[in-house]
C-alpha cells in the first residue's frame, strides 16, 4: 500500500516549544531592559504629568433639582466663554475659564449625589418608584499638578458655579421682566384706548337718552327687570331704566380706566427698574455681588413708593421675593461640607502600565526581527 506523507513541505516554518525557549533565552536581557525602562518612564510620567484631584462637597440645602443642575451645566460654559470674550476673567484665571467654557468640562467637574442610589431604588422596588429622589450634595472636582493648584482649581470652579448660577438666574429674571413689560405695556395701551372710545359712545348715548327723557317727562316708571342694554329689545324699555343701565356701564368703564391707570403707573416703575438694574447687570458677572446690589436698589425703590398707595408695592414685593430666593439658593444653600479631599492616581498603577507597555512593544519588535531573519533565510535557500 502506498503511504502519504503529510508532513509540511517546509519544516523550518514550524514554531516549536524549543524555538520559543531559545528565543526567550537569547532575548530575555533585552526584554528585561525594555520593561525596566518602561517602568521608569511610567514612574516619571506619574511624577510629571499625573494630576491631583480635589473634591469639594456642597450641601444642597435649597434642594436644587436635577433639571436646574442640567440647565446650569448647559449655560455656565456659555457664560465662561462670554467672560473670556469680553476680557473680564479674573487675573491668572484665564486658563481656568477657558476650561470651564467647554461643555464637557462640567460633566466631570459637577456631579450630583442623590439621596437614593440606583441600587437603593432597585432594592426598595415599587415603594420608591415615584418618590422624590432629591439631590443631597453637589461634588465639585478640580485638578492640578500639585495639591495646592488642584485645591485652587476646585475653589475657582465652586466660586464660579455659585456666582455664575446666581448671575444666570438674575439675568433670566431680567429678561422675563423685560418681555412681560413690553407685552403688558402694549396690552394696557390698547385696552385704555378701546375703553376710552367705548366711554365716549356711552356718554353720547346717555345724552341722547336724557334728551328723550326731557321730551317725554310723563314717563316716570322704571322696570326692575334685569336686561342687557345691548340687546335689541332694550330700546323698548322705559327711558329711565335705559339711563340707569348706561350710567352703570359708564361707571364700570371709568373704574376699568382707573385700574388701567394704576397698571400704567406700575409699568413706569418697572421701566425705571429695568433701566437701573440693566446698568448693574452689564457691569458685573458676579451674581452674588450683583444680587446684593439689586436688593439695595429694590429697597431704594420701596422707599420712593408712597405708603398711601398699597397697590404700588405689588411689583417690589414680588421682586424682593425672587432676589431673596437667589440669595438663599446660591449664597447660603450651597455651603461647603467638610474639608476638600485630595487624591492622586496610584504610583504603582502608572509604573505597572509603563512596565507592561514597554515589555509588549519590545516583544513585538524582537519577534518581528526574528520573523524577518527567517524570511530572508528562506529566500536565500
NORKATA-V495656 format. One record per residue. N is the residue number from 1. RES is the residue in three letters. D_FIRST is the distance of its C-alpha to the first C-alpha in Angstrom with 1 decimal. Layout:
N;RES;D_FIRST + N;RES;D_FIRST
//
This chain:
1;UNK;0.0 + 2;UNK;3.8 + 3;UNK;6.4 + 4;UNK;9.8 + 5;UNK;13.0 + 6;UNK;15.7 + 7;UNK;18.4 + 8;UNK;21.5 + 9;UNK;22.3 + 10;UNK;25.6 + 11;UNK;25.5 + 12;UNK;29.3 + 13;UNK;29.8 + 14;UNK;29.0 + 15;UNK;32.2 + 16;UNK;31.8 + 17;UNK;34.4 + 18;UNK;35.1 + 19;UNK;35.9 + 20;UNK;38.3 + 21;UNK;40.0 + 22;UNK;40.3 + 23;UNK;41.9 + 24;UNK;44.4 + 25;UNK;45.2 + 26;UNK;46.0 + 27;UNK;47.9 + 28;UNK;49.7 + 29;UNK;52.9 + 30;UNK;52.9 + 31;UNK;52.0 + 32;UNK;54.7 + 33;UNK;57.3 + 34;UNK;56.5 + 35;UNK;56.7 + 36;UNK;60.0 + 37;UNK;61.4 + 38;UNK;60.5 + 39;UNK;62.3 + 40;UNK;65.3 + 41;UNK;65.3 + 42;UNK;65.0 + 43;UNK;67.9 + 44;UNK;69.9 + 45;UNK;69.3 + 46;UNK;70.6 + 47;UNK;73.8 + 48;UNK;74.4 + 49;UNK;73.1 + 50;UNK;72.7 + 51;UNK;75.9 + 52;UNK;78.0 + 53;UNK;78.2 + 54;UNK;81.7 + 55;UNK;82.3 + 56;UNK;85.7 + 57;UNK;86.3 + 58;UNK;89.1 + 59;UNK;90.5 + 60;UNK;90.6 + 61;UNK;94.0 + 62;UNK;94.9 + 63;UNK;91.6 + 64;UNK;90.2 + 65;UNK;87.7 + 66;UNK;84.2 + 67;UNK;85.4 + 68;UNK;88.0 + 69;UNK;85.5 + 70;UNK;83.1 + 71;UNK;86.1 + 72;UNK;87.0 + 73;UNK;83.4 + 74;UNK;83.6 + 75;UNK;87.1 + 76;UNK;87.4 + 77;UNK;85.0 + 78;UNK;87.2 + 79;UNK;90.3 + 80;UNK;88.8 + 81;UNK;88.0 + 82;UNK;91.5 + 83;UNK;93.0 + 84;UNK;90.9 + 85;UNK;91.9 + 86;UNK;95.6 + 87;UNK;95.2 + 88;UNK;96.6 + 89;UNK;93.8 + 90;UNK;95.3 + 91;UNK;95.4 + 92;UNK;92.1 + 93;UNK;90.3 + 94;UNK;89.1 + 95;UNK;85.4 + 96;UNK;85.7 + 97;UNK;87.1 + 98;UNK;84.4 + 99;UNK;81.8 + 100;UNK;83.8 + 101;UNK;83.9 + 102;UNK;80.2 + 103;UNK;79.6 + 104;UNK;76.3 + 105;UNK;78.4 + 106;UNK;80.3 + 107;UNK;77.2 + 108;UNK;76.4 + 109;UNK;80.0 + 110;UNK;81.5 + 111;UNK;79.8 + 112;UNK;81.6 + 113;UNK;81.2 + 114;UNK;81.7 + 115;UNK;83.3 + 116;UNK;80.2 + 117;UNK;76.6 + 118;UNK;73.8 + 119;UNK;72.7 + 120;UNK;76.2 + 121;UNK;76.4 + 122;UNK;73.1 + 123;UNK;74.2 + 124;UNK;77.6 + 125;UNK;76.2 + 126;UNK;78.6 + 127;UNK;81.7 + 128;UNK;81.6 + 129;UNK;79.8 + 130;UNK;83.1 + 131;UNK;84.8 + 132;UNK;86.2 + 133;UNK;83.7 + 134;UNK;86.1 + 135;UNK;85.4 + 136;UNK;86.7 + 137;UNK;85.9 + 138;UNK;85.0 + 139;UNK;82.9 + 140;UNK;83.6 + 141;UNK;81.1 + 142;UNK;81.7 + 143;UNK;79.7 + 144;UNK;80.6 + 145;UNK;79.6 + 146;UNK;81.9 + 147;UNK;83.3 + 148;UNK;86.7 + 149;UNK;85.4 + 150;UNK;83.2 + 151;UNK;86.3 + 152;UNK;88.4 + 153;UNK;85.8 + 154;UNK;85.7 + 155;UNK;89.5 + 156;UNK;89.7 + 157;UNK;87.3 + 158;UNK;89.3 + 159;UNK;92.6 + 160;UNK;91.3 + 161;UNK;89.9 + 162;UNK;93.3 + 163;UNK;95.5 + 164;UNK;93.3 + 165;UNK;92.8 + 166;UNK;96.6 + 167;UNK;97.1 + 168;UNK;94.7 + 169;UNK;96.5 + 170;UNK;99.9 + 171;UNK;98.8 + 172;UNK;97.4 + 173;UNK;100.7 + 174;UNK;102.6 + 175;UNK;100.5 + 176;UNK;101.0 + 177;UNK;104.8 + 178;UNK;105.0 + 179;UNK;103.2 + 180;UNK;105.3 + 181;UNK;108.5 + 182;UNK;107.8 + 183;UNK;107.0 + 184;UNK;109.9 + 185;UNK;112.3 + 186;UNK;111.6 + 187;UNK;111.7 + 188;UNK;115.0 + 189;UNK;116.7 + 190;UNK;115.6 + 191;UNK;116.9 + 192;UNK;120.2 + 193;UNK;120.8 + 194;UNK;120.0 + 195;UNK;122.2 + 196;UNK;125.1 + 197;UNK;124.9 + 198;UNK;124.9 + 199;UNK;127.8 + 200;UNK;129.9 + 201;UNK;129.3 + 202;UNK;130.3 + 203;UNK;133.5 + 204;UNK;134.4 + 205;UNK;133.8 + 206;UNK;135.9 + 207;UNK;138.8 + 208;UNK;138.7 + 209;UNK;138.8 + 210;UNK;141.7 + 211;UNK;143.6 + 212;UNK;143.1 + 213;UNK;144.3 + 214;UNK;147.5 + 215;UNK;148.0 + 216;UNK;147.6 + 217;UNK;149.2 + 218;UNK;149.9 + 219;UNK;146.3 + 220;UNK;146.2 + 221;UNK;143.7 + 222;UNK;140.1 + 223;UNK;137.1 + 224;UNK;135.0 + 225;UNK;132.1 + 226;UNK;128.9 + 227;UNK;127.7 + 228;UNK;125.6 + 229;UNK;127.9 + 230;UNK;125.3 + 231;UNK;125.3 + 232;UNK;126.9 + 233;UNK;129.4 + 234;UNK;130.6 + 235;UNK;133.1 + 236;UNK;135.1 + 237;UNK;135.6 + 238;UNK;138.8 + 239;UNK;139.3 + 240;UNK;139.9 + 241;UNK;136.5 + 242;UNK;134.8 + 243;UNK;136.6 + 244;UNK;135.3 + 245;UNK;131.8 + 246;UNK;131.7 + 247;UNK;133.3 + 248;UNK;130.5 + 249;UNK;127.9 + 250;UNK;129.7 + 251;UNK;129.8 + 252;UNK;126.1 + 253;UNK;125.3 + 254;UNK;127.6 + 255;UNK;125.7 + 256;UNK;122.4 + 257;UNK;123.7 + 258;UNK;124.8 + 259;UNK;121.4 + 260;UNK;119.8 + 261;UNK;122.2 + 262;UNK;121.1 + 263;UNK;117.5 + 264;UNK;118.4 + 265;UNK;120.1 + 266;UNK;116.9 + 267;UNK;114.9 + 268;UNK;117.2 + 269;UNK;116.3 + 270;UNK;112.6 + 271;UNK;113.0 + 272;UNK;114.8 + 273;UNK;112.2 + 274;UNK;109.4 + 275;UNK;111.1 + 276;UNK;111.7 + 277;UNK;108.4 + 278;UNK;106.5 + 279;UNK;108.1 + 280;UNK;106.9 + 281;UNK;103.4 + 282;UNK;103.1 + 283;UNK;104.1 + 284;UNK;101.7 + 285;UNK;98.1 + 286;UNK;98.9 + 287;UNK;99.1 + 288;UNK;100.6 + 289;UNK;103.4 + 290;UNK;103.8 + 291;UNK;104.1 + 292;UNK;107.0 + 293;UNK;108.8 + 294;UNK;108.4 + 295;UNK;109.8 + 296;UNK;112.8 + 297;UNK;113.2 + 298;UNK;113.0 + 299;UNK;115.8 + 300;UNK;117.9 + 301;UNK;117.4 + 302;UNK;118.4 + 303;UNK;121.6 + 304;UNK;122.6 + 305;UNK;122.4 + 306;UNK;125.7 + 307;UNK;125.6 + 308;UNK;127.7 + 309;UNK;124.8 + 310;UNK;122.0 + 311;UNK;120.0 + 312;UNK;119.4 + 313;UNK;117.5 + 314;UNK;114.6 + 315;UNK;112.6 + 316;UNK;113.1 + 317;UNK;112.3 + 318;UNK;108.9 + 319;UNK;108.3 + 320;UNK;109.1 + 321;UNK;106.8 + 322;UNK;103.8 + 323;UNK;104.6 + 324;UNK;105.0 + 325;UNK;101.6 + 326;UNK;100.0 + 327;UNK;101.8 + 328;UNK;100.5 + 329;UNK;97.0 + 330;UNK;96.2 + 331;UNK;98.7 + 332;UNK;99.0 + 333;UNK;96.0 + 334;UNK;93.3 + 335;UNK;94.3 + 336;UNK;92.0 + 337;UNK;90.7 + 338;UNK;90.4 + 339;UNK;89.3 + 340;UNK;86.5 + 341;UNK;83.1 + 342;UNK;81.2 + 343;UNK;77.5 + 344;UNK;75.0 + 345;UNK;71.2 + 346;UNK;69.8 + 347;UNK;69.3 + 348;UNK;66.1 + 349;UNK;64.6 + 350;UNK;65.2 + 351;UNK;64.0 + 352;UNK;60.8 + 353;UNK;60.2 + 354;UNK;60.7 + 355;UNK;58.4 + 356;UNK;55.5 + 357;UNK;56.0 + 358;UNK;56.1 + 359;UNK;53.1 + 360;UNK;51.0 + 361;UNK;52.1 + 362;UNK;51.5 + 363;UNK;48.0 + 364;UNK;47.2 + 365;UNK;48.7 + 366;UNK;46.8 + 367;UNK;43.5 + 368;UNK;44.2 + 369;UNK;45.1 + 370;UNK;41.9 + 371;UNK;39.8 + 372;UNK;41.8 + 373;UNK;41.2 + 374;UNK;37.4 + 375;UNK;37.6 + 376;UNK;39.7 + 377;UNK;37.3 + 378;UNK;34.3 + 379;UNK;36.5 + 380;UNK;37.6 + 381;UNK;34.0
//
